[in-house]
Amino acid sequence: MTSFSTQAATTSTNFAVDDYVLYRDPGMFWRGEAGNTFVCRVAHVERYTSGKLRYLLAPVTGGLIRDVQGDYMRLLPPIDAMRDIDTASLNSEGAADTMTSAAMAWLTQQHTTANRRPELPPQS
């Protein structure tokens, strides 16, 4: 006879609006369908009187996913998204080849802003 564990293995947490999360669609996952995991931004948090929370998610590819349980979401920390910028070796040959395009865009913007002469107000 097979016995099942009764221990909870979830690491559910509360998420806030504008958090980026990884969401796994449980129906698609249990049916074995591909493409069941999405990167999303939390667009709204619905708080119920029972204490439960449900989320409205906006996938980065577009659309909305409604009434999502937090058990199927994991936080995507900003530190992970910015790690390539923080750890890039900027003084080596080919440094730009190892960075993502988003990291290069951010560094270019910072360089442009930092090296621009401050504008003076117009004189009358």
C-alpha positions in Angstrom: 0.0 0.0 0.0 1.3 3.5 -0.9 1.4 6.1 1.8 1.5 9.8 1.1 3.3 12.5 3.1 1.1 14.9 5.0 3.8 17.5 5.4 3.4 20.7 3.5 6.2 21.4 1.1 5.1 24.9 0.0 6.9 28.1 0.6 3.9 30.4 0.1 4.4 34.0 0.9 2.5 37.3 0.4 3.3 39.3 -2.6 2.9 43.0 -3.3 1.7 45.0 -6.3 4.6 45.4 -8.8 6.5 42.4 -7.5 7.9 40.2 -10.3 7.0 36.5 -9.9 7.3 33.2 -11.6 3.9 31.6 -11.9 3.2 28.0 -12.7 -0.3 27.3 -14.0 -1.3 24.2 -12.0 -3.9 22.9 -14.5 -1.4 23.0 -17.3 1.4 21.5 -15.2 -0.7 18.5 -14.0 -1.9 17.8 -17.5 1.7 17.7 -18.6 1.4 20.7 -21.0 4.4 22.6 -22.1 4.7 26.3 -21.4 3.1 26.1 -18.0 5.4 28.7 -16.3 5.3 32.4 -16.8 7.2 35.5 -15.6 4.5 38.0 -14.4 4.1 41.3 -12.6 1.6 41.4 -9.7 -1.1 43.9 -10.9 -3.5 43.6 -8.0 -3.9 41.8 -4.6 -7.4 40.8 -3.6 -7.8 40.4 0.1 -10.8 38.3 1.4 -12.4 38.5 4.8 -11.3 34.9 5.4 -7.7 36.1 5.3 -6.9 34.5 2.0 -5.2 36.4 -0.8 -5.6 36.0 -4.5 -3.6 37.8 -7.2 -4.2 39.4 -10.6 -1.0 38.8 -12.7 0.1 40.5 -15.8 2.5 38.2 -17.7 5.4 40.1 -19.3 4.3 38.7 -22.7 0.8 40.4 -22.3 -2.6 39.5 -21.0 -4.0 38.9 -17.5 -4.2 35.9 -15.2 -6.9 36.2 -12.6 -7.6 34.7 -9.2 -4.1 33.2 -8.7 -3.2 31.4 -5.4 0.2 32.4 -3.9 1.2 28.8 -3.6 1.9 28.7 -7.3 4.1 31.8 -7.4 7.7 32.5 -6.5 9.3 35.9 -6.1 11.9 36.9 -8.6 14.2 39.2 -6.6 15.6 42.3 -8.3 19.1 41.2 -7.2 18.9 38.2 -9.6 17.8 40.4 -12.5 20.6 42.9 -11.9 23.4 40.4 -11.1 25.0 40.6 -14.5 25.4 44.3 -14.2 26.7 44.1 -10.6 29.3 41.4 -11.4 30.4 42.4 -14.9 34.0 42.8 -15.5 34.0 46.2 -17.2 37.8 46.5 -17.8 38.4 43.3 -19.7 38.4 42.7 -23.4 35.0 41.4 -24.6 33.2 42.5 -21.4 30.3 43.8 -23.4 29.9 40.3 -25.1 29.1 38.7 -21.7 26.4 41.1 -20.7 22.7 41.0 -21.6 21.3 43.7 -23.8 19.3 45.1 -20.9 22.4 45.5 -18.9 24.2 47.3 -21.8 21.2 49.6 -22.2 21.2 50.5 -18.5 25.0 51.1 -18.5 24.7 53.3 -21.6 22.0 55.4 -20.0 24.1 55.8 -16.9 27.2 56.8 -18.9 25.2 59.3 -20.9 23.6 60.9 -17.8 26.8 61.0 -15.8 28.8 62.6 -18.6 26.3 65.3 -19.6 26.9 68.9 -18.7 24.2 70.2 -16.4 21.8 72.5 -18.1 21.7 76.0 -16.8 18.3 77.8 -16.5 17.7 80.3 -19.2 18.8 83.8 -18.4 16.5 86.7 -19.0 
